[in-house]
Amino acid sequence: MSKYNAKKVIVTADGTLFEEWLIKKYNLDVTGIRFDSKMEGEYYQELLMLKQLGEIKDFVCQPKYILQESPKVTYIADFLVTDLDGSQRVIDIKGVETATFRVKLKLFLLKYPTLPIEILVKRRGEFIPTQQAKKERADRKRAINKLVKRAEGEIKNVRTGRNKSQIYRNQK
């Protein structure tokens, strides 16, 4: 397990996902690509399926980019996907967005401005951009706060013995 509680997995060539601890526990002989998290392994399975369906041309796992020569700073993305039209995009699967990643992302965007990068997170069984996930989280929090304020207001009104018509007349 990593420091962010991500379970390491191995995905075989046919797309079967095995958690690393099960392989060790039962002394299984499994060959495949090792991923640092289950989400990465699941996205790899999705890319395999997209390639078989002919929706993408190809993909590469863990491409390495040199962001700075001295001192040497490298960034290893999760995937480099080549679309049918030949365009490429970098995909990174994140469970936790660290400060180190944010710095490397800024360096990546400066050094490779024409290469688009997508940072994805898995929510409710599908991979979505992190910006969308953050927006959904903020909207949910706003809605909850609104409900809490409304409930607190109604509790306050019950305590004071005023009903809605009295409150409405007092506001005029």
C-alpha positions in Angstrom: 0.0 0.0 0.0 1.3 3.5 -0.8 1.3 6.5 1.4 -2.1 7.5 0.1 -3.6 4.0 0.8 -3.7 3.2 -2.9 -3.6 -0.6 -3.6 -1.0 -1.6 -6.1 -2.4 -3.8 -8.9 -1.2 -5.8 -11.9 -3.2 -5.9 -15.1 -2.5 -8.8 -17.5 -2.4 -8.5 -21.3 -6.1 -9.6 -21.5 -7.1 -6.8 -19.1 -7.6 -8.8 -15.9 -6.8 -6.8 -12.8 -5.2 -8.5 -9.8 -4.4 -6.7 -6.5 -0.8 -7.2 -5.6 -1.4 -8.4 -2.1 -3.5 -11.3 -3.3 -0.8 -12.4 -5.7 1.8 -12.4 -2.9 -0.6 -14.1 -0.4 -1.4 -17.0 -2.8 2.0 -17.1 -4.6 0.4 -16.6 -7.9 2.4 -16.3 -11.1 0.9 -13.3 -12.8 2.7 -11.3 -15.5 1.4 -7.9 -16.6 1.8 -4.2 -16.0 2.1 -3.0 -12.4 0.2 0.2 -11.5 0.5 2.2 -8.3 -3.2 2.4 -7.8 -6.4 0.5 -8.6 -7.8 3.5 -10.4 -4.8 3.5 -12.8 -5.3 -0.2 -13.5 -9.0 0.4 -14.2 -8.3 3.2 -16.6 -5.8 0.9 -18.3 -8.6 -1.6 -18.8 -10.7 1.2 -20.2 -8.0 2.2 -22.7 -7.6 -1.5 -23.8 -11.3 -1.6 -24.5 -11.3 1.7 -26.4 -8.4 0.5 -28.5 -10.2 -2.8 -29.3 -13.3 -0.8 -30.3 -11.2 1.4 -32.6 -12.0 4.6 -30.7 -8.3 5.4 -30.1 -5.3 4.6 -32.2 -2.8 3.6 -29.4 -1.6 4.4 -25.9 1.6 4.2 -23.9 1.9 3.5 -20.2 4.0 5.8 -18.0 5.7 8.1 -20.5 8.6 10.1 -19.0 9.1 13.8 -19.6 12.1 15.8 -18.6 10.9 19.1 -17.2 14.2 20.6 -16.2 17.8 19.7 -16.9 19.7 21.1 -13.9 18.7 20.0 -11.3 17.0 17.2 -13.2 13.3 17.2 -12.7 11.2 14.5 -14.4 7.5 13.8 -14.6 6.1 10.4 -15.3 2.6 10.6 -16.5 0.2 7.7 -16.3 -0.7 7.4 -20.0 0.0 9.0 -23.4 -3.0 8.4 -25.7 -2.9 8.7 -29.5 -6.3 9.5 -31.0 -7.5 8.4 -34.4 -6.5 11.7 -36.0 -2.9 11.3 -34.7 -3.2 13.9 -32.0 -1.8 13.0 -28.6 -2.8 13.8 -25.0 -1.3 13.0 -21.7 -3.6 11.5 -19.1 -2.9 11.4 -15.3 -5.2 9.6 -12.9 -5.3 11.2 -9.4 -6.8 10.2 -6.2 -5.0 13.0 -4.3 -3.5 16.1 -5.9 -0.3 16.8 -4.1 1.8 20.0 -4.0 4.6 18.3 -5.8 2.2 17.3 -8.6 0.9 20.9 -8.9 4.5 22.2 -9.3 5.3 19.5 -11.9 2.1 20.3 -13.7 3.1 24.0 -14.0 6.5 23.0 -15.3 5.0 20.5 -17.8 2.6 23.2 -19.1 5.5 25.6 -19.6 7.8 23.1 -21.3 5.1 21.3 -23.4 2.4 23.9 -24.2 1.0 22.1 -27.2 0.6 18.8 -25.5 -2.8 18.7 -23.7 -3.0 17.1 -20.3 -6.1 15.6 -18.7 -6.1 15.0 -14.9 -8.9 12.5 -14.2 -10.5 11.2 -11.0 -12.9 8.3 -10.6 -16.4 9.3 -9.2 -19.4 7.1 -9.2 -17.8 4.5 -11.5 -16.6 6.8 -14.2 -13.5 8.9 -14.9 -14.2 12.6 -14.9 -11.9 15.7 -15.0 -10.7 16.9 -11.6 -12.1 20.4 -12.3 -15.6 18.9 -12.8 -15.2 16.8 -9.6 -14.2 19.9 -7.6 -17.1 21.9 -9.0 -19.6 19.1 -8.1 -18.1 19.0 -4.6 -18.4 22.7 -4.2 -22.0 22.7 -5.5 -22.9 19.9 -3.1 -21.3 21.8 -0.2 -23.2 24.9 -1.1 -26.5 23.1 -1.2 -25.9 21.4 2.2 -25.0 24.8 3.7 -28.2 26.3 2.3 -30.3 23.5 3.8 -28.5 23.8 7.2 -29.1 27.6 7.3 -32.8 27.1 6.4 -33.1 24.4 9.1 -31.4 26.6 11.7 -33.7 29.5 10.8 -36.8 27.3 11.2 -35.5 26.0 14.6 -34.8 29.6 15.7 -38.3 30.6 14.7 -39.8 27.7 16.6 -37.9 28.6 19.7 -39.1 32.2 19.6 -42.7 31.1 19.0 -43.0 33.1 15.7 -44.6 31.5 12.7 -43.9 32.4 9.0 -46.7 34.9 8.7 -45.4 36.9 11.7 -41.8 36.8 10.3 -43.0 37.9 6.9 -45.0 40.9 8.4 -41.9 41.9 10.4 -39.7 42.0 7.3 -42.0 44.5 5.5 
